[in-house]
Protein backbone atom coordinates (compact mmCIF):
# COMPACT_ATOMS: atom_id res chain seq x y z
CA UNK A 1 0.00 0.00 0.00
CA UNK A 2 2.48 2.65 -1.06
CA UNK A 3 0.87 5.99 -1.64
CA UNK A 4 1.99 9.59 -1.60
CA UNK A 5 0.83 11.43 1.51
CA UNK A 6 -0.89 14.76 1.18
CA UNK A 7 -1.67 17.13 3.98
CA UNK A 8 -5.27 16.12 4.54
CA UNK A 9 -8.08 17.92 6.31
CA UNK A 10 -8.50 18.67 10.00
CA UNK A 11 -11.40 16.52 11.31
CA UNK A 12 -11.84 18.69 14.41
CA UNK A 13 -12.43 21.73 12.21
CA UNK A 14 -14.72 19.67 9.97
CA UNK A 15 -16.68 18.68 13.08
CA UNK A 16 -17.28 22.32 13.95
CA UNK A 17 -18.54 23.08 10.44
CA UNK A 18 -20.77 19.99 10.28
CA UNK A 19 -22.24 20.69 13.72
CA UNK A 20 -23.56 24.03 12.50
CA UNK A 21 -25.48 22.26 9.74
CA UNK A 22 -26.83 19.23 11.59
CA UNK A 23 -27.90 20.87 14.87
CA UNK A 24 -30.54 23.37 15.84
CA UNK A 25 -32.43 24.33 18.97
CA UNK A 26 -36.08 23.30 19.32
CA UNK A 27 -38.09 24.04 22.50
CA UNK A 28 -34.90 24.48 24.51
CA UNK A 29 -33.50 21.11 23.41
CA UNK A 30 -30.52 20.52 21.12
CA UNK A 31 -32.01 18.82 18.07
CA UNK A 32 -29.94 16.89 15.53
CA UNK A 33 -30.58 15.70 12.02
CA UNK A 34 -31.43 12.01 11.56
CA UNK A 35 -32.14 10.10 8.39
CA UNK A 36 -34.05 7.25 9.97
CA UNK A 37 -34.87 4.97 12.89
CA UNK A 38 -35.13 1.19 12.69
CA UNK A 39 -34.84 -2.12 14.42
CA UNK A 40 -31.60 -3.74 13.17
CA UNK A 41 -29.92 -7.12 13.60
CA UNK A 42 -26.67 -5.69 14.99
CA UNK A 43 -25.56 -6.99 18.42
CA UNK A 44 -28.26 -9.64 18.16
CA UNK A 45 -30.91 -6.96 17.77
CA UNK A 46 -30.73 -3.21 18.40
CA UNK A 47 -32.89 -0.11 18.10
CA UNK A 48 -31.00 2.24 15.82
CA UNK A 49 -31.16 5.95 15.07
CA UNK A 50 -29.29 7.12 11.98
CA UNK A 51 -27.60 10.46 12.66
CA UNK A 52 -26.57 12.70 9.79
CA UNK A 53 -23.07 14.15 9.58
CA UNK A 54 -19.52 13.01 10.22
CA UNK A 55 -16.11 14.62 10.60
CA UNK A 56 -14.31 11.90 8.65
CA UNK A 57 -14.71 10.73 5.05
CA UNK A 58 -13.81 7.05 5.18
CA UNK A 59 -13.44 5.50 1.75
CA UNK A 60 -15.60 2.56 2.81
CA UNK A 61 -18.36 4.51 4.56
CA UNK A 62 -21.76 3.07 3.58
CA UNK A 63 -23.55 6.29 4.61
CA UNK A 64 -21.23 8.79 2.90
CA UNK A 65 -23.98 10.17 0.66
CA UNK A 66 -26.32 10.91 3.58
CA UNK A 67 -23.45 12.54 5.44
CA UNK A 68 -22.29 14.63 2.51
CA UNK A 69 -25.72 15.83 1.46
CA UNK A 70 -26.97 16.26 5.04
CA UNK A 71 -30.27 14.54 4.37
CA UNK A 72 -32.79 14.03 7.12
CA UNK A 73 -34.92 15.95 9.60
CA UNK A 74 -34.26 17.48 12.98
CA UNK A 75 -35.27 15.45 16.04
CA UNK A 76 -35.26 16.61 19.64
CA UNK A 77 -33.41 14.34 22.10
CA UNK A 78 -36.67 13.58 23.92
CA UNK A 79 -38.19 12.28 20.67
CA UNK A 80 -35.03 10.32 19.79
CA UNK A 81 -34.97 8.64 23.21
CA UNK A 82 -38.67 7.87 22.91
CA UNK A 83 -38.28 6.33 19.45
CA UNK A 84 -35.25 4.25 20.42
CA UNK A 85 -36.73 2.91 23.64
CA UNK A 86 -40.06 2.18 21.96
CA UNK A 87 -38.39 0.22 19.15
CA UNK A 88 -36.27 -1.67 21.71
CA UNK A 89 -39.29 -2.49 23.87
CA UNK A 90 -41.46 -3.62 20.98
CA UNK A 91 -38.71 -5.85 19.57
CA UNK A 92 -37.37 -6.96 22.97
CA UNK A 93 -33.91 -5.53 22.19
CA UNK A 94 -31.43 -4.83 24.96
CA UNK A 95 -29.29 -2.56 22.78
CA UNK A 96 -29.90 0.93 21.47
CA UNK A 97 -27.41 2.71 19.25
CA UNK A 98 -26.79 5.60 16.91
CA UNK A 99 -25.25 4.86 13.54
CA UNK A 100 -24.92 6.45 10.10
CA UNK A 101 -22.78 9.44 11.11
CA UNK A 102 -20.68 10.39 14.12
CA UNK A 103 -22.80 10.56 17.32
CA UNK A 104 -20.26 12.61 19.31
CA UNK A 105 -20.77 15.62 17.04
CA UNK A 106 -23.26 17.92 18.76
CA UNK A 107 -22.30 16.30 22.06
CA UNK A 108 -25.03 18.06 24.03
CA UNK A 109 -27.63 16.39 21.85
CA UNK A 110 -26.14 12.97 22.63
CA UNK A 111 -25.98 13.71 26.35
CA UNK A 112 -29.61 14.86 26.34
CA UNK A 113 -30.64 11.63 24.55
CA UNK A 114 -28.88 9.65 27.31
CA UNK A 115 -30.58 11.79 29.97
CA UNK A 116 -33.98 11.03 28.48
CA UNK A 117 -33.28 7.28 28.25
CA UNK A 118 -32.45 7.47 31.95
CA UNK A 119 -35.50 9.63 32.73
CA UNK A 120 -37.75 7.11 30.95
CA UNK A 121 -36.43 4.51 33.42
CA UNK A 122 -34.79 2.41 30.71
CA UNK A 123 -31.14 2.75 31.70
CA UNK A 124 -31.24 -0.42 33.84
CA UNK A 125 -32.69 -2.70 31.18
CA UNK A 126 -31.03 -1.24 28.06
CA UNK A 127 -27.44 -0.67 26.97
CA UNK A 128 -26.44 2.21 24.74
CA UNK A 129 -23.70 1.32 22.24
CA UNK A 130 -21.78 4.46 21.36
CA UNK A 131 -20.20 3.73 17.98
CA UNK A 132 -17.62 6.44 17.44
CA UNK A 133 -14.54 7.27 15.41
CA UNK A 134 -13.12 8.70 18.65
CA UNK A 135 -11.74 11.93 17.19
CA UNK A 136 -13.79 14.29 19.37
CA UNK A 137 -13.41 12.14 22.50
CA UNK A 138 -9.64 12.21 21.97
CA UNK A 139 -9.69 15.95 21.34
CA UNK A 140 -11.78 16.87 24.40
CA UNK A 141 -11.33 14.62 27.42
CA UNK A 142 -14.32 16.24 29.13
CA UNK A 143 -16.54 14.24 26.76
CA UNK A 144 -15.24 10.97 28.24
CA UNK A 145 -15.79 12.34 31.74
CA UNK A 146 -19.39 13.24 30.92
CA UNK A 147 -20.02 9.84 29.31
CA UNK A 148 -18.77 8.14 32.47
CA UNK A 149 -21.89 9.45 34.23
CA UNK A 150 -24.00 7.02 32.19
CA UNK A 151 -23.27 3.48 33.36
CA UNK A 152 -25.39 2.01 30.55
CA UNK A 153 -23.05 3.35 27.83
CA UNK A 154 -20.54 1.07 26.10
CA UNK A 155 -18.14 2.91 23.78
CA UNK A 156 -17.04 1.19 20.58
CA UNK A 157 -14.15 3.15 19.14
CA UNK A 158 -13.70 2.27 15.49
CA UNK A 159 -10.03 2.87 14.69
CA UNK A 160 -9.44 3.67 11.04
CA UNK A 161 -6.39 1.66 10.02
CA UNK A 162 -3.49 0.68 12.27
CA UNK A 163 -1.10 3.59 11.66
CA UNK A 164 -1.08 7.28 10.80
CA UNK A 165 -0.41 6.45 7.14
CA UNK A 166 -3.26 3.93 6.90
CA UNK A 167 -5.56 6.40 8.66
CA UNK A 168 -4.72 9.01 6.03
CA UNK A 169 -5.29 6.56 3.17
CA UNK A 170 -8.70 5.56 4.52
CA UNK A 171 -10.01 8.94 5.66
CA UNK A 172 -8.03 11.55 3.72
CA UNK A 173 -7.57 13.41 7.04
CA UNK A 174 -4.23 14.74 8.24
CA UNK A 175 -2.41 11.65 9.44
CA UNK A 176 -1.51 12.82 12.97
CA UNK A 177 -5.23 12.81 13.86
CA UNK A 178 -4.93 9.02 13.97
CA UNK A 179 -3.49 9.52 17.45
CA UNK A 180 -6.67 11.23 18.69
CA UNK A 181 -8.39 7.88 18.23
CA UNK A 182 -5.92 6.27 20.62
CA UNK A 183 -6.22 9.25 22.95
CA UNK A 184 -9.99 8.66 22.92
CA UNK A 185 -9.45 5.10 24.12
CA UNK A 186 -7.21 6.41 26.89
CA UNK A 187 -9.67 9.12 27.92
CA UNK A 188 -12.52 6.62 28.04
CA UNK A 189 -10.53 4.00 29.97
CA UNK A 190 -9.20 6.62 32.40
CA UNK A 191 -12.78 7.68 33.12
CA UNK A 192 -14.00 4.14 33.61
CA UNK A 193 -16.20 3.96 30.50
CA UNK A 194 -16.54 0.38 29.25
CA UNK A 195 -14.66 0.49 25.95
CA UNK A 196 -14.29 -1.82 22.99
CA UNK A 197 -11.84 -1.02 20.19
CA UNK A 198 -12.82 -2.05 16.71
CA UNK A 199 -9.92 -2.25 14.28
CA UNK A 200 -10.55 -2.03 10.54
CA UNK A 201 -8.03 -4.68 9.57
CA UNK A 202 -8.52 -4.71 5.80
CA UNK A 203 -5.96 -1.96 5.21
CA UNK A 204 -3.45 -2.82 7.98
CA UNK A 205 -0.23 -4.70 7.50
CA UNK A 206 1.27 -7.12 10.02
CA UNK A 207 3.72 -4.58 11.39
CA UNK A 208 1.25 -1.72 11.81
CA UNK A 209 -1.27 -4.09 13.39
CA UNK A 210 1.17 -5.40 15.98
CA UNK A 211 2.30 -1.83 16.77
CA UNK A 212 -1.32 -0.80 17.26
CA UNK A 213 -1.95 -3.70 19.64
CA UNK A 214 1.14 -2.69 21.61
CA UNK A 215 -0.12 0.89 21.87
CA UNK A 216 -3.59 -0.21 22.95
CA UNK A 217 -2.30 -2.63 25.58
CA UNK A 218 0.02 0.11 26.86
CA UNK A 219 -3.13 2.16 27.53
CA UNK A 220 -4.80 -0.73 29.32
CA UNK A 221 -3.39 -4.25 29.69
CA UNK A 222 -6.93 -5.62 29.72
CA UNK A 223 -7.62 -4.01 26.35
CA UNK A 224 -6.41 -7.09 24.42
CA UNK A 225 -9.64 -8.86 25.32
CA UNK A 226 -11.70 -5.86 24.18
CA UNK A 227 -10.39 -5.59 20.65
CA UNK A 228 -12.61 -6.63 17.76
CA UNK A 229 -11.49 -6.95 14.17
CA UNK A 230 -13.55 -5.60 11.31
CA UNK A 231 -13.23 -6.18 7.57
CA UNK A 232 -14.45 -3.90 4.84
CA UNK A 233 -17.77 -4.98 3.35
CA UNK A 234 -17.87 -4.55 -0.40
CA UNK A 235 -21.32 -3.06 -0.89
CA UNK A 236 -21.60 -1.91 -4.53
CA UNK A 237 -21.04 1.79 -3.75
CA UNK A 238 -18.14 0.95 -1.40
CA UNK A 239 -16.48 -1.21 -4.06
CA UNK A 240 -16.90 1.58 -6.59
CA UNK A 241 -15.26 4.16 -4.32
CA UNK A 242 -12.38 1.89 -3.25
CA UNK A 243 -11.60 1.03 -6.88
CA UNK A 244 -11.74 4.71 -7.85
CA UNK A 245 -9.39 5.67 -5.00
CA UNK A 246 -7.12 2.68 -5.78
CA UNK A 247 -7.41 1.70 -2.13
CA UNK A 248 -6.93 -2.04 -1.93
CA UNK A 249 -7.98 -4.19 1.03
CA UNK A 250 -5.89 -7.36 1.45
CA UNK A 251 -9.03 -8.96 2.78
CA UNK A 252 -12.69 -7.95 2.47
CA UNK A 253 -16.16 -9.42 2.72
CA UNK A 254 -18.70 -9.77 -0.06
CA UNK A 255 -21.86 -8.98 1.96
CA UNK A 256 -24.19 -10.41 -0.66
CA UNK A 257 -22.45 -13.76 -1.27
CA UNK A 258 -21.17 -13.72 2.33
CA UNK A 259 -17.70 -14.71 1.09
CA UNK A 260 -14.17 -13.61 1.89
CA UNK A 261 -12.57 -11.55 -0.90
CA UNK A 262 -8.76 -11.62 -1.12
CA UNK A 263 -6.63 -9.01 -2.91
CA UNK A 264 -6.49 -10.84 -6.29
CA UNK A 265 -10.24 -11.21 -6.34
CA UNK A 266 -10.66 -7.55 -5.33
CA UNK A 267 -8.41 -6.47 -8.23
CA UNK A 268 -10.52 -8.61 -10.56
CA UNK A 269 -13.71 -6.97 -9.28
CA UNK A 270 -12.21 -3.52 -9.95
CA UNK A 271 -11.11 -4.54 -13.45
CA UNK A 272 -14.60 -5.85 -14.19
CA UNK A 273 -16.05 -2.50 -13.18
CA UNK A 274 -13.73 -0.51 -15.48
S1 LIG B 1 -16.30 7.56 10.79
FE1 LIG B 1 -17.99 6.17 10.34
S2 LIG B 1 -19.66 7.51 9.67
FE2 LIG B 1 -17.78 8.71 9.58
S3 LIG B 1 -17.08 8.50 7.46
FE3 LIG B 1 -16.04 6.93 8.68
S4 LIG B 1 -17.34 5.10 8.48
FE4 LIG B 1 -18.59 6.87 7.85
Boltz pocket constraint, residues with backbone or C-beta under 6 A from the ligand:
constraints:
  - pocket:
      binder: B
      contacts: [[A, 54], [A, 55], [A, 56], [A, 57], [A, 58], [A, 60], [A, 61], [A, 62], [A, 63], [A, 64], [A, 100], [A, 101], [A, 102], [A, 133]]
      max_distance: 6.0
